[in-house]
Amino acid sequence: MSDHTPASHNAERELPHDIDAEKATIGAALLDERNQVIGQILEIAPPEFFYRPAHGEILSVIRELADQGEPHDAIAVNSVLLARGRSLAVGGAPYLHTLTESVPVHLNGPFHARRVAETHTRRQIIAAGTRMAQIGFDGDGEIDDLLAHAVAAPDTITTGPTRPDTVKGLAAGFMEHMDGLDQGRPEVPTIPVPFADLQTLLGGGLCPGQLVTIGALSGHGKTVLGLDLARHAAKAGTRVLVHSLEMPHEQLQERITSAETSIVSHRLRVSPEPATFSEDEMARLAEYASRVHSMDLIIDDASEVSLATVRARVASMERRGEKPELVVVDYLQLMQTTKEDRRDLELGRITRGLKLLAKDKQVCVVLLAQISKDVATRPDKEDGRSKARLEDFRESAAIGHDSDVAIMIENHNILDPEGPLAGTATLHVVKQRMGSPGPVQVAAQFHYSRFTDLPQG
């Protein structure tokens, strides 16, 4: 039996690289006196993409000189390397001149740079696979968390310093934007919300790339509002992912069914006795049953969820061509943290990570969070604005700061059940990066697990 196992065979294989392509790429950059291709070369294959460290160092000097408007030929580059004591380390002047002989026409530089980028990506794929293997062999912690980190490993693979669509001139798309205004089309695709006044206040709905945080005291309707947004978006054709850390799938299903059919939620629970419904209720259940399969709403009810878990789930769905457009996380304070730092800093890392996820993946993330109990004891504001402040999110002020939109729920039905506003709630938009804050009054129908628009008048 041979000692040469597949693992040892792979360990002996050399990582993918193309030294000739690297030489040709740098040679083209050295010969590019008029800066015709240096920008393209750096865009396709920056210094960190090169297998041979000396090549990356040479290209870094070329980039520095080009950025300063200075010549970046072999002589100029060697002068900089000499001043830094690095000339001999990269091969000296003779090697730099050899590089210029590696490419017959400097305009071919971008072609060779693409080959450098391809081999870099191959090395990253190998590195991601190695990380996954190391997690499997040596990772500590809960298996679900290890799986989330392993699944997220491929997302570290990059193919360039910037995506072409991230760098645009001011005029790019301007005429299309003006045409959209003239024709009354929304500037960006929005996710509709179930309340007319809130839809207007938010400028048409929720937007891709936003982190929307909903804050409330315990029991005041965070989950209800989160599910309202989720089911309304799903009915409009939006793919929705709900991470429910507090409630199992069956309870969420019960709540959504109640909200959709106007049947009191507790009557929808499975019990030892068979359920009885009126003819009208049966008709409503049948109507909902006919359309529930068209609602693209996915529920993940794992009780232990970290930032890595959310990232991995979105990335996994994206790889299958099923990327969600709306992600609802219920709720922040139940999410797993590393417990290696202060609680407020840990939560801040999560909210910052969710904001970056929203921006990078162009999804809208709705994050539910608890707020401080101090809000309930504060006197009412005379102008009707929310008593809550952004700093009232429990355990971390970063929650409000990282949010694009922050909504505080003031549930009058709970705070003052005998008062003039009983049966209603106010959704206070206390922060909105692209618009003005303001209150929205809605009806609180917790027996149907929902908020709804108030009747006109």
N, C-alpha and C positions, 0 to 999 in steps of 0.2 A: 504494500500500500504506500502510495506516495505521500511525502510530507507537504507537498505543494497544494494546500487548500485554496479555494477560490479567494478567500480573504487575503492570504499572504500574496497570492498572485496580483491582486489589485493593488496591494500596498507597494509592490515593486514597480508598478507602471508609472511612467513619467507623466506629469500633468500636461494637458494640452497647451501648446504654445507654437508660435511661428516666428522665430528670430529673424528670418529674412524679411518678413512683412514689417516687423518692428524697425529694422534698419532702414527699409525703404520709406517708412512713414516719417521717421526723424530726418532722414536725408532730404525728403521733400520739404519739410518745415525749415531746414537750414538754408535751402536754396530759394525759398519763397520771399524774394526781396520786396515784392510789391504787396505782400499780405493778401494774396489771392486765395490761398487755400488753408492758411494756418487756422482760421476760425473754424472751418469745417472739420479739420483734423482734430482739434481740441474738443469739438462738440461730439464727434464720433468716438474718439479714444483719448481721454484725458490721461495724464501721467500715471495715475494709479491703475490703469488698465494693462500696463506693460509687465510682462513676465520677468524680464531682466531688470533689476532695480536701477542699474546704471542708465538704462534707456529712459526710464521714468524721470530720473534726476535731470538728464539732459533736456528732456522736453519741458520740464518745469522751468529751467533757466530760459529756454526759448520763449515760453509764455510770459515770463516776467519782463523780458526785454521788449517783446512785442507790445505788451500792455503799456509800457513806458514810451512807446514810439521810437525805440532805439533799434539799430540793426541787430539781427539775430542770426548772422552767419556763423560759420565754424570758428573764425578768429574771435568774434565778439563773445561767443558762448565760452570759449576756452579761457578768455580773460577773466570772466566772472568766476569760473571754476577754479582758476589759479588763485584768485583773491580769497577764495573760501578754503583753499587747501584741498580741493576735491578733484583736481584735474587728473592726477595719476590714478585715482580710484575708479574713474569712469573710462580710462583708456588713453587719456592725454590727447594732444592735438592730432597725432597721426590717426587715431581711431575716429575722431570727428570728421576728418577729411575722407576717411574710408566710407563713412556713412553717406556722404554726398555723392559717392560713386555708386551707391546701391540702387539708385533710382534714375533712369534715363531722362524722365520728364517730371518736373516737380508737381505738375497739375494732376498726376496720378496719385498723389498723396492720400486723398480721401478713400480711394479704392483700397489701398493697402491698410489704411486705418480701420476699415470695416472688418478686415481679416483679424486684426489685433483685437477688436471688440468681440468678435465671435469666440475667439479662444479664451478671452477673459470670462465670457458668460459660461462657457463650458467648465472652466475652473470653479466658478461660483456654484454651478449645479452640483459638482462633486463635493464642494465644501458644505452645501446645504444637506446633501445626503449623509455626509460624515457627521454633521451636527445631529441629524435625526438618529443615526446609529448610536452616537454617544449618549443621547437622551435615553434611548432604549436600554443601553447597557448600564449606565451609571447614574441616571437621573434620580433625584430624591423628590418625594412629595406624593400627592394623590395622583392616581393614574389618569384621571380626567384632565388634570392640569398639565401633566407630562404630555398627554396626547395633544392638547391645545398648542403647547410650545413646539411640538414636533411638526404638527400640521402647518404652523406659521413659518417654519424654517424656509420653505421655498419663496416666501414673500420677500426675503432679504435679497433675492437675486435682482440685480439691476443691469440694464443694458446701455446706460449712458448717464452722463451727469445731469442732463435735463431732458424731458420729453419735448419734442418739437412744438407741441400744442401749448406749452407753458410760457413760451416766449413769443409775444405778439406786439406789433407796433400799435400805437394809440388808435390809428385809423382802421385797424383790422375789424371788419364786421360792422363798421359804423353805419353804412348805408342800409344793411339788413336790419340794424337796430331801428333806424328811422322808419323803414318800411313797416316794421312791426308796430311802432307807435301809431303810424297813420292808419293801419288796418285794425287796430285794437287788439292785436295778439299779445299775450304775455311775453315779456322779454326772455324769461327762462321758464322751463317746465316747472309747474308747481304741483304740490300734493294738496288736494282739497281738504278742508276741515269741515266738521258738521254744523258749525254755527255761523250764520250769515254775517253777524257783526264782527266776529273774530276773523273771518275770511277777509273782510274789507280792511280791518285794521292791519292785518299782516300783508296786505298788498296782493291778495290772491291766493294765499295759502302758505304751506311750508315749502322750503326750497332745498334742492340738493346741496350738500356741503355745509348745512347748518347743524349746530348743536343746540337743540331746544330743550331747556330744563324746566320741568314742572315741579313746583314746590308746594307742599301743604303739610299741615299738622297730621298726625296719625289718625286715620279714619275719616278724613275730610274729603276724600275723593281722588287721590292721585291715580290709583289703578283704574277707577271708573273713567277718568278723563283720558288716560293713556289708551284704554280699550276703545273709547269713543273715536279717537283719532285713528287707531289701527283698523277698526272694522269699516269706518267710513272710507278710508283710503283703499282698502281691499275691495269694497263694493264699486269703487271708481276705476278698478283695473290696475291698481298699484300693488306690486309684490311687497309684502310686509313680513318682517321677522320680529317676533316678540320673545324676549328673554324674560321669563317670569321666575324670579328667585324665591318668591313667597307663596305663590299658589300653583297647585298642580294643573295639568291640562284639563282635567274634567271640570274643575271649578271655573276656569276661564271659559270653557265651552258653555257651561250653564249660564254664566253672566251674559255672554254675547247673545245666546239664544233668547234670554229674557229681554235684552235691549231691542232685539230685532223683532220680537213677536208681541211685546207688551203683555207678557204673562209674568206674574210675580215670580222672581227667581227661585224662591224656596220650593215652589210647586213643581219645579223642573228637576229636583233632586231625586235620584233613584232611592226608593225606600222599600221596606218589606211589603207594604201595601201597593197594589197597582194604582197608577196615577189616573185620575179622571179629569177630562176636559170637556168644556161645552162644545157645541157644534162650531161656533165661531172661532174658538181657540184652536180646534183641530184644523180648521181651514187656514188659520195663520201659521200653524206649525207646518202644514203641508206646503204652503207657499214658500216658507223659509227653507224647508228641506229641498225644494226644487232649485234653489240658487246658492246654497251653502257651498257646493262643490266648485262654483265659479269664483269664490272668494279666495284669492291666493294669499292666505295668511298662515304662516308657519309659526308654531309655538315650540320653544325650547324651555322646558320646565325644570332643567337641572338646578338644584338648590345651591350648588357651588360654582360660581361663574366669576372669572377674572377678566381683566382687560384682554389678555391673550386669548381667552376663550371666544370673546366676541369677535376679535380680529380674525381668528381662525375660522369661525363659522361663516362670516361674510366672505372671506377668501375662498373657502371651500364651495360655497354656493356660486360665486363668480366663476370659478373654474368649470363648473357644470353648466354655465350659461344661464344661471338662475339668480343672479345678483339681486338682493333686495333693494328697493328704493327707499323704504322706510324701516328703521330699526328702533324698536321700543325696548328700553331696559328698565325693569321694575324690580328693585330700585337700588340706587347708588350705595346706600349705607350697608346693604347686604352683600355687596360684591367682595370677593376675596382680595386681600392685600398681603404683601410679603411680611408685614409686621416687623420690618427691619428699620423703620423710621417712624417719625411722628405721624399720628393718624391724619392730621390735616394735610401733611405733605403727600402721604400715600393717596388720599382721595383726590388731591390736586393732580397727581400724576395720571389718575384714571380719567378725570375730566379732560385733561390736556390730550391724552391718548385718544379719547373718543372724538374730540374735535378734529384731530389729525386724521382719524379714520374717516370721518364724514367728508373732510376736504379731499383726501387722497382718492377715496372710492366714489366720490360724488353721490353719497347717500345722505338722507336726513336722519339724524340720530335724535330720538326723543328720550331724554333721561329723566326718570322720576326720582325725587329726592325729598327727604324730610327737612322741615324747617324748625327753628327754635320755638320752644313753648312760650318764650317771652312775648311773641307776637300777640297772643290771645289777651294779654293783660295791658297792652298799650291802649291809650285813648284813641278814639276814631279821629281821622283827619277831617277837617272841615270841608276840604275840596273833594272828598269822596275817593281819594287815591288810597292805594293799599297801605296798610300799616306796616307791612313787611318791607324789608330792605334786602338788597342783594347779599349783604353780609349775614342774613338770617338763615341761609342754608346751613344745616347742622354740620359741625365739625370741620368745615373748611370754607374760607371766604373765596377760594379759587373757583368754586363751583359756579358762582354767579359771574365771575370775571371771564371765565372761559366760554360762557354761553353766548350764542348769537341772539337768542331770544330766551327770556326768562318769564315764566307765568306763575303767579301765586294764586292759589285757590282760597277764597274766603267763603266758606260754606255757612250761610246765614241759617240754614235749617238746623245746624248743629249748635252754632254759637248763640242763637237767640230764637228757639223754636216757637215762641209765642209772639215774636216781634212782627213788625209790618213787612219784613222781607222774608218771612218764613216760607219755605218751599222753593227758595232761590239760592243761587250762589253767584259770586262775582269772580270772574277770571281776570285778574289784574296783570296785564302785560307791563311788567316793571322795567323791562329792557328789550330793546329792539334795535339792532345795529343799522338796519336799513329803513327805519321808520320811527314813528312816534309811539311812546307808551300810552296806555289808556285802559279803562275798565270795560268789560263786556259782561252784561247781565244774562244769566241763563237759568232755566228751571232745573232744580235738583230732584230727580226721580230715582232715588236709590232703591226703591222697591222693584224698579225695572233695571237697575244697575246702569243708569245712564244720566247724562245731562242732555237737555234739549233746548232749542230756541224757545224763548217766551212767546206766547201768542201775541200777534200784532195788536197794539193798543192796550 
